[in-house]
Amino acid sequence: MFIIQLFQSGRSAVEIFIYLLAILGAIMVAIMCHEVAHGYVALLNGDPTAKMAGRLNFNPAKHFDPIGFLMMLFVGFGWAKPVPVDYRNFKNVKKGVLTVSLAGVGANFVIAFLCYLLGFLTYKIFGNTESSELWSRIILLFYLFFYYSVSINLSLIAFNILPLYPLDGFRVLSALAPRSKVTEFLLKYGNYILIGLVVFGTLVPSLDVLGIYVGFVSGLIEKLFSLIFGGWTF
């Protein structure tokens, strides 16, 4: 989504480079924070697996998943390499599964809000000021980073709260709801449903159910942010 729109925008080579830096930076921060949050909360619940695997750091190579990264670039939502978690180590399994599952989207929400705040401040401070070409491009880079960080993190929230295995939403559902035919179905066929939604949306953009859903949920959260900041939007 981001990359296709960017190269169809007719912008100059320098502008495209600035946009690419902002987009790539926003993606890496979003997916790394999502996974580190999972691992850190798992550690707090008694499971050191992620720590022992060297995943409680912000080294992009540790969290990089090529397919998930390409999905982020071309579709607008994707994933990183999942942090290893051993639920058997949790002091309280139900609490552990619930808090670890919510940690990733919680981190994405915090990042989205902070970047909305920083984008608001950047606009208010630098939006109407005269500056050199170099300084203008630096300001643009940061502003775009904040903009895409909001968009990407909100998309990750919407995508991950879907109650389909192996997404976080399914794990929240499995922690709160008793085992049933519904949860068994979602566990068994969740992967196939996700793949089907992505492929169908790519082949028939006008009927992109997943994209419409992600856009709707992201839009609701962004409207909340806008209300907090007096109606301001990017």
trRosetta pair geometry for C-beta under 8 A, 3 or more apart (Angstrom, degrees):
i j d omega theta_ij theta_ji phi_ij phi_ji
1 4 6.3 -57 -136 37 15 106
1 5 6.3 8 164 -11 56 113
1 73 7.9 174 38 142 60 32
1 74 6.4 100 -7 165 51 26
1 75 5.8 22 -20 163 99 12
1 76 3.8 9 23 -54 147 100
2 5 6.2 -66 -150 41 23 107
2 6 6.1 25 155 -25 63 112
2 23 5.1 150 153 -138 145 138
2 72 7.9 -9 17 145 126 67
2 73 6.1 -95 56 -156 103 47
2 74 7.9 -93 39 -78 69 22
2 76 6.7 130 -27 -96 85 71
2 148 7.1 59 -124 -133 141 120
3 6 5.6 -55 -146 32 29 115
3 7 6.5 15 163 -8 65 107
3 23 7.5 159 -68 134 71 163
3 73 4.7 24 -19 172 126 95
3 74 5.9 -42 42 -83 116 63
4 7 6.5 -65 -149 41 26 98
4 8 6.3 13 157 -8 63 117
4 74 6.4 73 -26 -139 107 72
5 8 5.9 -70 -146 46 28 105
5 9 6.4 50 153 -53 65 100
6 9 5.7 -43 -157 -1 30 121
6 11 7.3 -52 -172 28 70 127
6 16 6.2 114 162 -136 107 85
6 19 5.3 172 -135 122 125 143
6 20 7.2 121 163 -68 162 75
6 23 7.4 -83 -57 -31 149 153
7 16 7.1 59 -93 -133 62 130
9 16 7.9 166 57 -90 115 90
11 15 3.9 -109 170 93 119 129
11 16 5.3 152 91 -56 112 78
11 19 7.1 88 79 -11 163 139
12 15 4.7 94 55 9 79 103
12 16 7.0 -141 95 -6 40 87
13 16 5.7 -54 -147 36 31 112
13 17 6.4 35 153 -22 64 104
14 17 5.7 -54 -152 33 31 114
14 18 6.6 31 151 -18 64 104
14 137 7.4 -61 158 -124 115 138
15 18 5.6 -52 -149 35 34 112
15 19 6.3 34 152 -18 66 106
16 19 5.6 -55 -147 39 32 112
16 20 6.2 36 153 -23 65 106
17 20 5.7 -53 -147 34 29 113
17 21 6.5 32 154 -20 63 103
18 21 5.9 -52 -152 33 31 112
18 22 6.5 28 152 -16 63 107
18 137 6.1 -124 -95 -166 143 94
18 140 5.9 23 164 108 147 114
18 141 5.2 -111 -159 -86 97 84
18 144 6.7 112 142 27 93 155
19 22 5.7 -59 -151 38 32 111
19 23 6.1 28 155 -18 68 109
19 144 6.1 -117 -115 -173 57 156
20 23 5.8 -56 -142 39 30 109
20 24 6.0 24 163 -14 67 110
21 24 6.2 -59 -141 41 24 105
21 25 6.0 23 160 -17 62 114
21 141 6.1 -18 90 -143 127 109
21 145 7.9 -49 118 -74 81 101
22 25 5.9 -60 -145 40 24 110
22 26 6.2 23 158 -19 62 111
22 141 5.8 -163 -67 -159 102 59
22 144 3.6 -28 -139 112 171 109
22 145 4.4 -127 -141 -68 85 62
22 147 7.6 22 164 52 135 93
22 148 5.4 127 140 15 97 136
23 26 5.8 -59 -147 36 27 110
23 27 6.4 26 156 -19 64 107
23 73 7.5 87 148 -119 126 76
23 144 7.7 -51 -44 150 65 110
23 148 5.2 -131 -103 -155 57 164
24 27 5.8 -54 -148 35 30 111
24 28 6.4 26 158 -16 65 108
25 28 6.0 -59 -147 38 28 107
25 29 6.3 25 159 -16 65 109
25 145 5.5 -30 88 -125 128 111
26 29 6.0 -57 -145 38 28 108
26 30 6.2 28 158 -21 64 112
26 145 5.6 179 -62 -155 97 62
26 148 3.9 -168 10 107 170 105
26 149 4.3 -136 -136 -71 104 65
26 151 7.8 37 154 55 150 88
26 152 5.1 139 140 16 110 143
27 30 5.9 -62 -149 37 27 111
27 31 6.3 8 165 -6 66 110
27 69 6.9 94 153 -143 136 78
27 72 4.9 114 -136 140 124 147
27 73 7.3 -16 -83 -66 161 72
27 148 7.9 -47 -39 146 70 119
27 152 5.9 -134 -90 -148 58 158
28 31 6.5 -63 -141 42 25 98
28 32 5.9 21 164 -16 64 115
28 60 5.2 -33 -150 -109 121 120
29 32 6.1 -62 -141 41 23 107
29 33 6.1 18 165 -15 63 113
29 111 6.9 164 135 -153 108 144
29 149 6.5 -20 76 -118 130 111
30 33 6.3 -64 -148 38 21 105
30 34 6.3 24 155 -23 60 111
30 108 6.3 48 -157 -118 89 92
30 111 6.5 -180 -106 103 68 156
30 149 6.6 178 -61 -143 104 69
30 152 4.8 -124 -38 120 165 117
30 153 5.0 -147 -124 -78 114 76
30 156 5.9 171 167 -19 121 150
31 34 5.5 -50 -146 33 33 118
31 35 6.5 24 160 -11 66 107
31 63 6.0 159 126 142 99 126
31 68 7.3 127 -130 131 146 124
31 69 7.7 -86 -5 -91 168 77
31 72 7.4 -86 -49 -67 128 154
31 78 7.6 -28 -87 90 131 92
31 79 7.1 123 -132 -178 116 28
31 80 3.8 137 171 -51 114 117
31 156 7.5 -166 -83 -106 65 146
32 35 6.2 -63 -150 41 29 102
32 36 6.0 24 158 -16 68 112
32 58 5.2 74 162 -139 141 75
32 60 6.5 -76 -73 -99 127 61
32 63 5.1 160 -104 43 70 163
32 80 6.9 138 -70 -99 41 162
33 36 5.8 -54 -135 42 30 109
33 37 6.1 37 160 -26 63 107
33 58 7.9 12 -68 -110 63 105
33 107 4.6 -167 146 155 98 128
33 108 7.1 146 97 -73 112 55
33 111 5.8 118 85 -53 163 140
34 37 6.1 -61 -157 31 22 112
34 38 7.0 23 148 -18 59 103
34 80 6.5 152 71 15 114 124
34 104 4.2 45 -168 -159 80 93
34 105 7.6 36 -132 -63 98 36
34 107 5.7 -175 -94 75 42 124
34 108 5.7 23 -87 -55 98 101
34 156 6.3 -106 -82 166 145 147
34 160 7.8 -170 -155 -60 132 160
35 38 5.6 -48 -155 30 38 114
35 39 6.5 31 152 -13 67 106
35 55 6.8 -90 146 174 111 112
35 63 5.1 169 48 -131 154 121
35 80 4.9 -88 -40 82 133 137
35 81 7.2 42 -117 72 157 61
35 82 7.2 -170 -123 -142 108 29
35 83 4.7 146 -172 -40 89 107
35 104 6.9 29 -70 -113 32 109
36 39 5.7 -58 -149 42 35 110
36 40 5.9 32 156 -20 70 109
36 55 7.2 -165 -100 146 61 76
36 56 6.0 99 -145 -141 86 51
36 57 7.3 -155 -107 40 119 11
36 58 6.7 -26 -58 -77 150 72
36 63 7.8 -60 -43 -77 82 141
36 83 7.5 147 -79 -75 24 144
36 107 7.6 140 69 -129 83 168
37 40 5.9 -54 -137 38 28 108
37 41 6.2 22 164 -12 63 109
37 103 4.1 -174 145 150 97 98
37 104 5.3 158 77 -90 117 42
37 106 6.6 -169 175 69 148 93
37 107 3.7 -140 -49 -37 154 139
38 41 6.4 -67 -151 41 22 103
38 42 6.3 24 153 -21 62 111
38 50 7.2 160 107 -84 83 157
38 82 7.9 -64 101 -163 165 69
38 83 4.6 162 91 44 119 135
38 85 6.7 -95 159 -55 105 129
38 100 5.6 61 -154 -175 70 84
38 101 8.0 37 -120 -92 96 24
38 103 5.3 157 -85 80 42 120
38 104 5.0 7 -55 -60 98 100
39 42 5.5 -55 -148 35 30 115
39 43 6.5 34 152 -22 64 102
39 50 3.0 -154 -140 147 107 160
39 51 6.8 147 168 -49 110 61
39 55 5.0 -169 -91 105 159 107
39 56 5.0 -147 118 -80 131 81
39 83 4.2 -121 -60 -171 98 150
39 85 7.4 -144 -102 -76 57 92
40 43 5.6 -49 -154 31 34 114
40 44 6.7 36 148 -18 64 102
40 50 7.6 -89 -43 91 37 142
40 56 5.9 110 -73 -130 79 109
40 103 7.3 -172 64 -177 85 147
41 44 5.4 -47 -149 34 39 115
41 45 6.5 33 151 -14 65 106
41 99 5.3 -148 173 134 127 97
41 100 5.0 176 100 -100 113 59
41 103 3.9 -147 -1 -78 149 151
42 45 5.7 -63 -152 42 33 108
42 47 4.4 -57 166 70 94 114
42 49 6.9 -55 137 45 138 94
42 50 5.6 104 66 2 133 124
42 83 7.3 -170 6 122 143 125
42 85 4.8 -130 -114 -123 149 105
42 90 7.9 -84 -151 -83 69 93
42 96 7.2 67 -127 -171 60 100
42 100 4.9 53 -72 -112 79 127
43 46 7.8 146 -175 10 28 8
43 47 6.5 -94 -84 75 34 58
43 48 5.9 60 -120 -102 85 54
43 50 6.6 -96 -48 56 97 106
43 51 5.5 75 -94 -34 127 122
43 56 7.1 17 -32 -82 145 143
44 99 7.8 -84 82 123 117 140
45 89 7.8 108 111 106 85 85
45 90 4.7 -17 149 -129 114 88
45 91 6.2 -142 -177 20 64 86
45 92 7.3 -101 -155 49 100 72
45 95 7.1 -178 -127 107 118 90
45 96 3.8 123 179 -118 149 97
45 99 6.5 159 -64 68 128 125
45 100 6.5 -76 8 -50 148 106
46 89 5.1 -162 120 145 90 84
46 90 5.4 131 57 -130 112 30
46 91 4.5 132 -26 -32 146 84
46 96 7.2 -66 37 -100 97 135
47 50 7.4 66 119 4 96 88
47 85 5.9 66 124 -156 154 72
47 86 5.3 177 -146 59 120 75
47 87 7.3 -40 -75 -93 148 22
47 89 3.8 124 -98 80 77 125
47 90 6.0 -25 -38 -64 109 65
47 96 7.2 98 -12 -165 118 135
48 51 4.7 -60 -167 48 76 117
48 52 5.4 77 132 -27 93 102
48 89 7.2 -117 14 167 64 160
49 52 5.9 -60 -146 39 27 108
49 53 6.2 19 157 -14 64 112
49 84 4.8 -108 143 113 118 99
49 85 6.0 157 63 -118 134 26
49 86 4.7 130 -48 0 144 100
49 89 7.0 173 -27 14 102 149
50 53 5.7 -62 -146 42 30 108
50 55 4.4 -84 -170 66 83 117
50 56 5.8 98 127 -50 101 89
50 83 4.6 14 -114 178 123 111
50 84 5.9 173 -82 63 64 69
50 85 6.6 -3 -44 -78 105 68
51 54 7.8 43 175 -67 31 23
51 55 7.4 -90 -70 49 22 74
51 56 5.0 -3 -101 -5 67 132
53 83 7.7 158 71 -159 136 70
53 84 5.3 103 -23 34 160 124
54 57 6.7 -30 174 13 70 119
54 62 6.3 -127 120 -126 94 134
55 62 5.8 175 -115 160 60 123
55 63 7.2 105 -149 -77 90 83
55 83 4.9 153 141 -129 150 93
55 84 7.0 153 -3 25 152 81
57 62 6.3 83 69 24 96 160
59 62 4.5 78 81 -4 99 111
59 63 7.5 146 86 -1 59 88
60 63 6.3 -80 -154 49 38 94
60 64 5.7 54 155 -55 77 105
61 64 5.7 -37 -134 5 30 122
62 81 7.5 -129 143 58 48 131
63 80 4.4 -10 168 -179 96 132
63 81 5.4 -163 -161 39 39 93
64 69 6.4 -3 -158 -47 79 137
64 80 7.0 -60 -97 -148 17 85
64 81 6.4 21 69 -16 29 112
65 68 3.9 43 90 25 116 117
65 69 6.2 166 79 -20 58 87
65 78 7.8 -167 83 153 109 110
65 79 6.1 -15 62 102 146 80
65 80 5.4 148 6 -166 107 32
65 81 4.4 157 -59 -59 98 66
66 69 5.7 -58 -143 36 26 112
66 70 6.4 24 160 -16 64 106
67 70 5.9 -56 -149 37 30 109
67 71 6.4 36 150 -23 63 105
67 78 7.6 -172 123 -158 59 118
68 71 5.5 -50 -150 31 33 117
68 72 6.7 38 150 -22 63 100
68 78 4.0 136 -176 161 64 104
68 79 3.7 -93 -133 65 134 64
68 80 5.9 -152 106 -69 149 21
68 81 7.7 -162 27 -51 142 46
69 72 5.6 -49 -156 29 35 114
69 73 6.7 31 149 -16 64 105
69 78 6.3 174 -66 120 13 155
69 80 7.8 57 -63 -102 81 60
70 73 5.6 -54 -149 37 37 112
70 74 6.0 -1 165 9 72 113
70 78 7.2 145 64 -111 43 154
71 74 6.7 -74 -134 53 23 85
71 75 4.8 -29 -170 32 68 123
71 77 6.6 -39 140 93 105 45
71 78 3.2 141 82 -96 107 110
71 79 7.2 19 59 13 138 69
71 198 7.5 -45 -134 -143 118 140
72 75 7.2 -38 -76 55 11 80
72 76 7.1 5 -156 -171 42 8
72 77 6.6 -12 -104 -159 61 9
72 78 3.8 -91 -45 22 76 125
72 152 6.9 38 -160 -140 110 114
73 78 7.9 6 4 -18 59 146
75 78 6.7 119 58 -59 111 91
75 198 6.7 -19 -130 -147 156 101
75 201 7.8 81 -145 100 109 126
75 202 7.4 -61 -102 -79 106 102
75 211 7.7 -125 -176 -86 84 103
76 151 7.9 -77 -159 152 99 106
76 152 7.8 -145 -172 -109 63 66
76 155 5.5 -127 149 -145 89 158
76 211 7.1 81 50 -125 135 93
76 214 7.0 144 108 115 119 149
77 155 4.4 -142 -82 154 99 110
77 156 6.3 168 -139 -81 92 49
77 158 7.4 -94 -99 73 149 96
77 159 4.2 158 176 -56 143 148
77 214 5.8 -128 -30 -132 145 155
79 82 7.5 -9 165 -60 122 78
82 166 7.4 -45 -80 129 152 136
85 100 6.1 112 -138 176 156 154
86 89 5.0 67 95 -3 100 109
87 90 5.6 -27 -167 -4 56 119
87 93 5.9 63 169 -142 101 93
87 96 6.4 148 -142 105 76 127
87 97 6.0 20 -126 -75 124 96
90 93 4.9 125 79 -97 128 48
90 95 7.4 176 172 70 126 78
90 96 3.2 -88 -138 -20 141 168
90 97 7.3 -78 -42 -35 171 68
91 95 7.9 -31 79 66 83 120
91 96 7.1 141 42 -57 61 120
92 95 4.0 29 103 30 119 117
92 96 5.9 159 81 -23 60 90
93 96 5.6 -60 -142 38 25 114
93 97 6.2 24 163 -18 65 106
94 97 6.1 -54 -145 35 26 107
94 98 6.3 22 157 -15 61 112
94 175 5.5 130 -157 -163 68 91
95 98 5.8 -62 -148 40 28 111
95 99 6.0 16 162 -11 68 113
96 99 6.3 -61 -139 41 24 100
96 100 5.9 18 165 -13 64 114
97 100 6.2 -60 -141 41 22 107
97 101 6.0 23 160 -20 61 114
97 171 5.8 -140 177 173 96 100
97 174 7.1 -82 156 91 143 97
97 175 4.3 -178 100 -88 116 122
98 101 6.0 -62 -149 36 23 110
98 102 6.4 9 160 -8 62 113
98 171 8.0 -175 -93 133 35 88
98 172 6.3 76 -132 -126 67 67
98 175 4.3 -173 -67 133 83 157
98 176 7.0 90 -102 -54 116 85
99 102 5.9 -62 -143 44 30 104
99 103 6.3 50 154 -47 64 98
100 103 5.6 -39 -150 6 31 121
100 171 7.7 -66 88 139 92 145
101 104 7.4 -57 -179 19 32 102
101 168 4.5 144 -172 -162 81 85
101 169 7.9 157 172 -58 119 16
101 171 3.9 -164 -102 96 134 118
101 172 4.8 -168 119 -59 142 76
101 175 6.8 -159 12 -7 144 138
102 105 6.2 -68 -159 50 49 99
102 106 5.4 57 147 -32 79 113
102 168 7.1 138 -75 172 32 126
102 172 6.4 83 -61 -92 86 117
103 106 5.4 -60 -144 38 27 117
103 107 6.3 30 158 -22 65 103
104 107 5.9 -54 -154 31 28 109
104 108 6.6 25 149 -15 62 106
104 156 7.9 -109 149 151 100 116
104 160 6.3 -115 104 176 122 163
104 168 5.6 -148 52 -73 124 149
105 108 5.3 -50 -147 38 40 116
105 109 6.3 46 151 -25 67 100
105 156 7.1 -169 -111 122 71 88
105 157 4.7 99 -152 -124 99 75
105 160 5.2 -163 -71 86 108 129
105 161 6.1 64 -100 -60 162 93
105 168 6.0 -165 -22 86 111 157
106 109 5.7 -51 -151 31 31 113
106 110 6.6 31 152 -17 64 104
107 110 5.8 -54 -150 35 33 111
107 111 6.4 31 154 -17 66 107
108 111 5.8 -55 -146 39 31 110
108 112 6.2 34 155 -22 65 107
108 153 4.1 173 -170 -165 85 89
108 154 7.5 169 152 -65 110 27
108 156 4.8 -140 -127 86 154 120
108 157 5.0 -168 103 -60 133 89
108 160 7.8 139 10 26 154 140
109 112 5.7 -55 -147 36 29 112
109 113 6.4 26 156 -17 64 107
109 153 7.2 175 -68 153 23 115
109 157 6.1 81 -66 -92 82 139
109 221 7.7 -116 -126 -157 90 141
110 113 5.9 -58 -149 37 29 109
110 114 6.2 25 156 -16 65 109
111 114 5.9 -57 -144 40 29 109
111 115 6.1 24 159 -15 66 111
111 149 6.2 -110 151 172 102 111
111 153 4.9 -164 86 -104 108 155
112 115 6.0 -60 -145 41 26 107
112 116 6.3 31 154 -23 63 106
112 149 6.8 -172 -103 134 51 80
112 150 5.0 92 -152 -132 79 57
112 153 3.9 -154 -63 92 97 130
112 154 5.3 103 -124 -53 150 81
112 157 7.4 -54 -18 -21 149 132
112 221 7.2 23 128 137 151 131
112 225 7.5 -110 139 -70 97 146
113 116 5.6 -52 -149 32 31 113
113 117 6.5 32 151 -18 64 104
113 225 6.5 -160 -116 -108 68 112
114 117 5.6 -54 -153 36 33 114
114 118 6.3 28 151 -15 67 107
115 118 5.5 -50 -139 41 36 110
115 119 6.1 42 155 -22 65 103
115 145 7.6 -120 -143 124 119 72
115 146 4.3 175 -174 -151 88 71
115 147 7.8 -142 154 -34 114 17
115 149 3.9 -149 -120 92 169 126
115 150 5.0 -150 97 -55 116 79
115 153 7.3 141 26 12 136 139
116 119 5.7 -52 -146 36 28 113
116 120 6.4 34 151 -22 62 106
116 146 7.4 154 -73 172 22 102
116 150 5.2 91 -68 -101 83 128
116 222 7.8 179 -102 -133 134 71
116 225 4.6 -69 -174 -173 167 140
116 229 7.0 -145 149 -24 106 144
116 234 8.0 -103 -128 -46 73 103
117 120 5.7 -55 -152 34 29 114
117 121 6.4 25 153 -15 65 106
117 229 7.6 -170 -101 -82 57 126
118 121 5.7 -52 -144 39 34 110
118 122 6.2 39 154 -23 65 105
118 142 7.8 -101 149 163 115 103
118 146 4.9 -145 91 -112 102 134
119 122 5.6 -52 -144 35 30 113
119 123 6.4 30 156 -18 63 106
119 143 6.2 93 -133 -149 80 66
119 146 3.7 177 -67 127 93 135
119 147 5.9 112 -115 -64 140 64
119 150 6.9 -50 -9 -27 148 133
119 234 5.8 -30 159 -92 147 100
120 123 6.0 -58 -151 36 27 109
120 124 6.3 20 155 -15 64 110
120 229 5.1 -120 -107 -149 151 146
120 232 5.5 97 -121 105 103 147
121 124 5.8 -58 -143 40 31 108
121 125 5.9 18 163 -10 68 113
122 125 6.2 -63 -139 44 23 101
122 126 5.7 -32 -179 33 64 113
122 127 7.6 103 126 -51 59 82
122 139 6.8 156 -171 -166 109 88
122 142 6.1 -169 -117 111 148 111
122 143 5.1 -169 126 -91 146 87
122 146 6.5 174 11 12 142 155
123 126 7.2 -75 -118 58 14 73
123 127 4.3 37 -174 -62 59 124
123 143 7.1 99 -64 -128 75 119
123 232 7.4 168 75 -173 147 131
124 127 6.4 12 -69 3 12 119
125 129 7.6 -23 142 -14 55 134
126 129 5.3 -76 -148 31 50 119
126 131 7.4 -13 -157 -19 101 143
126 139 5.0 -146 148 -146 156 141
126 143 7.9 -127 76 -61 127 122
131 135 4.1 -103 163 93 121 124
131 136 5.1 158 85 -60 106 78
131 139 7.0 94 65 -9 158 139
132 135 4.6 88 54 13 84 103
132 136 6.7 -143 92 -10 40 89
133 136 5.6 -55 -147 35 29 115
133 137 6.5 27 155 -18 63 105
134 137 5.9 -60 -154 35 30 108
134 138 6.6 29 150 -19 65 105
135 138 5.6 -51 -148 34 36 113
135 139 6.4 37 153 -18 66 104
136 139 5.8 -54 -150 38 31 111
136 140 6.2 35 150 -22 64 107
137 140 5.3 -49 -144 36 34 116
137 141 6.4 43 153 -26 64 100
138 141 5.7 -48 -152 28 32 115
138 142 6.8 25 153 -11 63 103
139 142 6.0 -59 -153 39 32 106
139 143 6.1 31 152 -19 68 111
140 143 5.6 -58 -142 40 30 111
140 144 6.0 28 159 -17 66 108
141 144 6.0 -59 -147 39 24 108
141 145 6.4 29 152 -23 62 106
142 145 5.5 -51 -148 32 32 115
142 146 6.5 31 154 -17 65 102
143 146 5.9 -54 -153 35 31 109
143 147 6.3 32 149 -20 65 107
144 147 5.3 -52 -144 37 35 115
144 148 6.1 24 161 -10 69 107
145 148 6.3 -59 -142 44 25 100
145 149 6.0 31 156 -26 62 111
146 149 5.6 -55 -144 34 27 116
146 150 6.7 31 156 -20 62 102
146 234 7.9 -176 108 -102 94 124
147 150 6.1 -57 -160 31 28 109
147 151 6.6 19 150 -11 64 110
147 234 4.8 125 -120 -154 100 150
148 151 5.4 -55 -144 42 39 112
148 152 5.7 33 160 -17 73 110
149 152 6.1 -55 -135 42 25 105
149 153 5.9 20 166 -14 63 114
150 153 6.3 -63 -141 41 20 104
150 154 6.2 15 163 -13 60 114
150 222 6.9 88 161 -107 117 103
150 225 7.6 -129 -148 69 126 175
150 234 6.9 178 53 -31 148 142
151 154 6.2 -65 -149 39 22 106
151 155 6.3 22 155 -19 62 110
151 218 7.1 46 -147 -174 55 140
152 155 5.6 -56 -148 36 30 113
152 156 6.4 32 153 -21 65 104
153 156 5.6 -50 -148 34 33 113
153 157 6.6 39 151 -22 63 100
154 157 5.5 -46 -150 30 36 115
154 158 6.5 34 153 -16 65 104
154 217 7.5 179 168 113 90 82
154 218 3.9 102 133 -135 117 89
154 221 5.3 -171 -134 71 115 134
154 222 6.3 -4 -106 -51 168 94
155 158 5.8 -55 -148 38 32 110
155 159 6.1 30 155 -17 66 111
155 214 5.4 38 -141 179 78 120
155 218 5.6 -2 -72 -80 58 137
156 159 5.7 -56 -141 41 29 110
156 160 5.8 18 165 -12 66 115
157 160 6.3 -66 -141 42 21 102
157 161 6.3 14 166 -18 62 112
157 217 7.1 -145 102 134 95 121
157 218 7.5 134 59 -92 102 72
157 221 7.0 49 79 -32 149 165
158 161 6.5 -63 -146 32 22 104
158 162 7.9 42 151 -39 54 90
158 213 6.7 164 170 130 118 80
158 214 4.4 133 107 -134 138 63
158 216 7.9 137 -138 66 140 65
158 217 3.7 146 -113 78 112 133
158 218 5.4 -70 -28 -47 139 80
159 162 6.4 -42 -178 -4 37 113
159 167 7.1 -136 142 -131 70 135
159 210 8.0 46 -113 -178 85 104
159 214 5.9 12 -61 -106 80 116
160 167 5.2 -174 -148 -168 50 102
160 168 4.4 29 168 27 103 112
160 169 6.3 153 144 -24 50 90
161 167 7.5 -65 10 147 6 123
161 168 6.6 -35 -86 82 42 99
161 169 4.2 93 179 -79 34 115
161 172 7.6 -14 -141 25 70 145
161 217 7.7 -170 51 -166 127 159
162 167 5.2 40 68 81 86 163
162 169 4.8 175 73 39 26 150
162 170 7.6 -2 109 -38 64 83
162 194 7.7 130 105 -95 148 99
162 213 8.0 70 -85 129 112 144
163 167 7.5 -140 -119 76 10 112
163 169 4.4 -101 -74 134 46 107
163 170 5.1 110 -170 -85 51 58
163 172 7.6 -96 -105 64 85 92
163 173 4.5 61 -139 -33 114 148
163 186 6.0 -39 135 -151 88 155
164 167 5.4 50 70 20 71 118
164 169 6.9 33 20 74 55 112
164 170 5.6 -83 83 -57 13 118
164 186 5.8 -130 -118 -164 49 96
164 190 3.7 153 -178 -151 76 99
164 191 7.8 164 159 -48 104 29
164 193 5.6 -125 -136 76 137 124
164 194 5.6 156 126 -55 145 101
165 170 4.5 -167 -70 155 55 172
165 186 5.8 128 -10 140 92 77
165 187 4.7 75 -31 -125 151 44
165 188 7.9 87 41 3 141 21
165 190 3.4 144 47 40 70 152
165 191 6.5 -45 99 -37 85 75
166 170 6.8 -107 -145 51 20 138
166 190 6.8 143 -31 104 42 134
166 191 7.0 25 -13 -74 85 91
167 170 5.4 105 64 2 71 98
167 171 7.7 -139 106 -1 43 88
167 190 7.3 -141 11 173 90 131
167 194 7.6 148 -33 -85 116 138
168 171 5.6 -59 -154 38 42 110
168 172 6.3 44 150 -21 72 102
169 172 5.6 -50 -148 34 34 112
169 173 6.4 36 152 -18 65 106
170 173 5.5 -55 -150 38 33 114
170 174 6.2 30 153 -18 67 107
170 183 8.0 127 -164 -146 86 81
170 186 5.8 -173 -125 141 112 123
170 187 7.1 138 -178 -84 132 64
170 190 6.1 -4 -81 -114 152 159
171 174 5.6 -51 -141 38 33 110
171 175 6.3 34 155 -21 63 105
172 175 5.8 -58 -150 35 29 110
172 176 6.3 9 159 -5 65 114
173 176 6.2 -70 -143 46 26 98
173 177 5.4 -15 177 16 70 119
173 183 6.5 -175 128 -107 110 102
173 186 7.4 -3 90 87 149 162
174 177 6.8 -57 -107 54 21 86
174 179 7.7 31 -148 -90 81 69
174 183 5.7 119 -99 -154 80 130
174 187 7.7 74 -84 -72 130 112
177 180 6.8 -61 146 6 112 115
177 182 7.9 -48 137 79 149 118
177 183 6.3 177 95 -60 119 128
179 183 5.8 -111 -141 67 49 138
179 184 7.2 63 -177 -51 86 92
180 183 5.2 97 49 12 71 96
180 184 6.9 -128 100 -3 39 92
181 184 5.5 -55 -145 40 33 115
181 185 6.2 38 154 -24 66 105
182 185 5.7 -54 -151 33 28 112
182 186 6.4 23 154 -14 64 107
183 186 5.7 -53 -144 40 34 110
183 187 6.1 38 154 -22 66 106
184 187 5.7 -54 -147 36 29 113
184 188 6.2 21 157 -14 64 112
185 188 6.0 -62 -144 41 27 106
185 189 5.9 -25 175 25 66 113
186 189 6.9 -73 -122 57 20 77
186 190 5.0 48 175 -66 63 105
187 190 6.3 -13 -113 -8 13 117
189 192 5.0 -59 -164 46 71 113
189 193 5.7 75 136 -29 88 100
190 193 5.7 -57 -147 34 30 111
190 194 6.4 30 157 -19 66 106
191 194 5.9 -58 -153 35 29 111
191 195 6.4 24 154 -15 65 107
192 195 5.8 -53 -145 39 32 110
192 196 6.1 35 154 -21 65 109
193 196 5.7 -57 -148 38 28 114
193 197 6.3 30 154 -21 64 106
194 197 5.8 -56 -149 34 29 110
194 198 6.5 24 156 -15 64 107
195 198 5.9 -58 -149 38 30 109
195 199 6.1 24 157 -14 67 111
196 199 6.0 -57 -140 41 28 106
196 200 5.9 26 161 -18 65 113
197 200 5.9 -56 -140 40 24 110
197 201 6.1 24 160 -18 61 111
197 209 6.1 -91 -145 71 98 103
197 210 4.2 101 157 -47 117 125
198 201 6.0 -60 -148 38 25 109
198 202 6.4 24 155 -19 63 109
198 210 6.4 -31 -75 40 52 162
199 202 5.7 -58 -149 36 30 111
199 203 6.2 18 158 -10 66 111
200 203 6.1 -61 -143 43 28 103
200 204 6.0 -29 175 36 67 104
200 207 6.9 -67 154 104 101 102
200 208 7.5 160 110 -112 77 51
200 209 7.3 8 99 18 125 101
201 204 7.0 -75 -123 66 20 67
201 205 6.8 54 176 -110 61 44
201 207 7.4 -132 -106 98 55 59
201 208 3.4 73 -146 -132 96 84
201 209 6.6 -118 -77 33 103 58
201 210 5.2 -85 -44 41 149 101
201 211 5.2 140 -162 -12 138 107
202 205 7.4 4 -151 -72 19 74
202 208 7.8 85 -43 -106 32 108
204 207 4.4 -5 125 44 118 104
204 208 7.1 -176 96 -56 66 64
205 208 5.4 -14 -154 -35 43 118
205 211 7.8 -14 -152 38 68 157
208 211 3.7 6 135 30 123 120
208 212 6.0 143 94 -22 74 85
209 212 5.8 -56 -147 36 28 111
209 213 6.3 29 155 -19 64 107
210 213 5.7 -55 -149 36 30 112
210 214 6.3 28 155 -17 66 107
211 214 5.8 -53 -143 38 31 109
211 215 6.1 31 157 -18 64 109
212 215 5.8 -58 -148 40 27 112
212 216 6.3 30 154 -23 63 108
213 216 5.7 -56 -149 33 29 112
213 217 6.5 20 160 -11 66 106
214 217 6.2 -58 -146 41 29 104
214 218 6.0 27 158 -16 65 114
215 218 5.8 -57 -140 42 26 111
215 219 5.9 31 159 -25 63 111
216 219 5.8 -58 -148 34 24 113
216 220 6.7 27 154 -22 61 103
217 220 5.8 -51 -152 29 33 112
217 221 6.8 25 154 -12 64 104
218 221 6.1 -61 -154 39 32 106
218 222 6.1 29 152 -18 68 111
219 222 5.6 -57 -142 40 31 111
219 223 6.3 37 156 -24 65 102
220 223 5.8 -52 -152 30 29 112
220 224 6.9 33 148 -20 61 101
221 224 5.5 -50 -157 30 38 116
221 225 6.7 39 147 -17 66 101
222 225 5.5 -48 -150 35 39 114
222 226 6.3 44 149 -23 66 103
222 233 7.3 63 161 -129 108 103
223 226 5.4 -50 -147 34 34 116
223 227 6.6 40 152 -22 64 100
224 227 5.8 -52 -153 31 31 112
224 228 6.7 33 149 -20 63 104
225 228 5.6 -56 -155 33 35 114
225 229 6.4 6 157 4 69 110
226 229 6.2 -71 -145 52 30 93
226 231 5.8 26 164 -140 94 26
226 232 6.3 -158 -143 67 71 43
226 233 5.1 -8 -109 -73 121 88
227 230 8.0 60 -175 -57 27 12
227 231 7.1 32 -102 -70 38 52
229 232 4.4 -69 123 44 112 107
